[in-house]
Amino acid sequence: MEAPRPISVLVVDDHPLLRAGLGEAISSQDDMRLAGEASNGREAIDRYQELRPDVTIMDIAMPELDGVTALQRIRGEHSDARVIMLTTYKGDAQILRAVQAGAAGFLLKSTLRRELLDTVRGVHIGQRRIPPEIAMELAQHMGQGPLSPREMEVLNHAASGNSNRRIAEHLSISEETVKAHMKNVLSKLAANDRTHAVTIALKRGIITI
């Protein structure tokens, strides 16, 4: 009887050592093969198009084009793409974006050794694999509405140390409007004040400085 075709895997990460480690782990399995590698989101889109792997493992945070945007573009053209997102932390903002973009699973870099192979096999047969730590974070924040584009702008300016008056000048809106946006931000992030809001937003990956 003919052996089943190995699961072809594309590995996307900007760290060569991590790519090499993932590649070795995959190549050591009889039922998997390393289809190829990419080091950023742009390359990932090209390599996916070229290789059409069964499963793609892709880092969320990468230079040039982040993993979630690459995921959106790949799934926009190939709705059957099975992509596992790789993340160092369970901060929920990028993960929530990835869930909405159709990620098939997540791997925390801290549990790679333990979870990698089972996650690849599970995703390949159509399962969705979300580690408990990430599922808990998502459940906590799903109920809070996402920040609007204007609220994001106000929060980013606050994170850069600008006063309400300076933010109002930058955005050509009144100081009262800035205060109203900031009030919404505090409510949505369950923050005590603007410094707390910035800290929460940075920790959860909503903004970056």
N, C-alpha and C positions, 0 to 999 in steps of 0.2 A: 504494500500500500504506500502511495506517495506521501511524503511528509508534508504538513501544511507549510505554506509560504511564510518565512519569518516576518515579523512586524517591522516595517521600515520606520526608522525614527530620525527626525531632523532635530538637531540640538542648536539652540540660539542663545548665546550669552556673550557679554563683552569681556569676560575673564577667560583667557586661554587655558589656565590650569583647571578651572571648573569644567570647561568644554571637554578637555582631555579626560578628566575623571568620569564624566557622564558617558563619554564615548567608549571608554574601556569597560565600564559596567555593562553597557548595552551589548557591546561586541562579545562579551564573555558568555552571553546567554544563547542557547541553541535556537530559541524561538524568536530572536530579535536580530536586527542588523542596523548599523549606523548608516543612514542614507546620505548624510552630509551635515555640514556645520555652517553657522552664520554668526557674525559678531555684533550685529545691530539690527534694528527693525527693518531698515530699507533692504538690507541683504536678505533678511528672512522672507520678505515678500517675493523677491526674485527667486530665491532657492526653493520656496514652496511651489512656485509656478513651474519651475524646472523639474523638481523631483517628485512632486505629489506624494509625500510620505503618508503612511497610515496614521502616525502620531507625531506631533511637534511638541517639543519641550522648549519653552521660551521665557526668558527673564522678563519681569515686569519693567524694571528700571534699566534702561540702556541709553547710550548717547545717540545722537542723530535722529532716531525715531524710537519712541518708547514701545515696550512690548504690547501695551493695551491698544495703542493706535494701529500697530502692525496687525494685531489680532482682528481688529475691526475691519481692516482692509482685506485681509485674507478671507475672513468669513463673509465679507460683502460679495466676493467673487466665487467663493467655494463654501456653500452653506453646510457641506458635510465635513468640513475640516475639523479634526479633533486635536485641540490644542490644550496642553497642560501649562499653566503659568507658574513660574518659579519666583519665589519672593523671600527676602531675608527677614521680613517682619510681618506681623499680622495686622498692621494699620489698614483700616478698611476702605479708604476712599478709592484707591486704585483697584483694589480687589472687587469692590462693588461695580466699578466700571467694567472690569473684566467679566464679571458674572453677567452683566447686562449685554456685553458684546458676544456672549456665547462660549466662554471658556468651559472646557469639558472637565477640568480638574485643576487642583493647586498642589504645589509641593513647597513646604518650608525648607529652606536650605539647611536648617539645623537637623532635619529628620530625613535628609536625602538618602543616606545609606539604608535606612530602615524601610522607607516607603517607595523608593523610585520604581523598582521593577513591578511590584503589585499594582501601582498606580498606572503605569504604562499598559499593563495587560488589561486592567479593568476598563480604562478609557477606550482601548482598542475594541472591546466587545460592546461598547455603547453605554457603559456606566458613567455617572458623574461622581468624581472623587474630590470631596472637600474635607480637609482635615478638621477635627472637632474644634481646635483652637480658632480656626478661621470662621467656621460656621457660627461659633458663639459670638465673635465680633460682629459678623454680618447681622445676626439676629438682634443684637443690641442697637444697631444703627439703622436698620431697615425702616423703622417707623419714622425717623426724622427726615423731613423733606430735604432734598439737596439744596445747596446754596444757589441762588440765582446768579447769572453772570455779573450783575451790578454788585451783589453782596460779596462775590469773590473779589471784585476790584477793590471794594472798600477794605476788605480783610487784608488783601495783599499790601495796600498802602499803609494800613495800621501796622502790619508786620515789619515794614521798613522804617517804622518810628515816626510816621507823620501824625500830626494832631488832626482833629476833626476839621479845623479851619483849612489846613493845608490840603487835606483830602478833598474838601469841597472845591477848592481852587483847581486842583488837578483834574477833577471830573466835571467841572462846570455845573455843579449843583449847589443847593443851599446847605448850610451847616445843619439845619434841622432835618433835611433829607438824609444826610450822612448819619445823624443820630438814629433816625428811624431804621435805616439799613443795619446799623450796628446792633440795635435792639433785636432785630430778626435773627442776626447771626448768633448772638448770645443765646437766644431761645433755641435755635436749631441745634447748636453745639452743646447745649446744657452747660454753658460757661458762666462763671461768676462775674467776670469783667473782660475787657478787651485783651489784656495780657494772657489771661487764662484761655481765651478763645484762640489766640495765635498759637499758644502752646499745644492745645488740642488739635488744631488744624495741621500743624507741622507733624505731630506724632502720628496722625491718621493719614498723612500723605495728601491732604486736601490742597495744601499749598507747599511750595518749596522756596527756600531763600537762596 
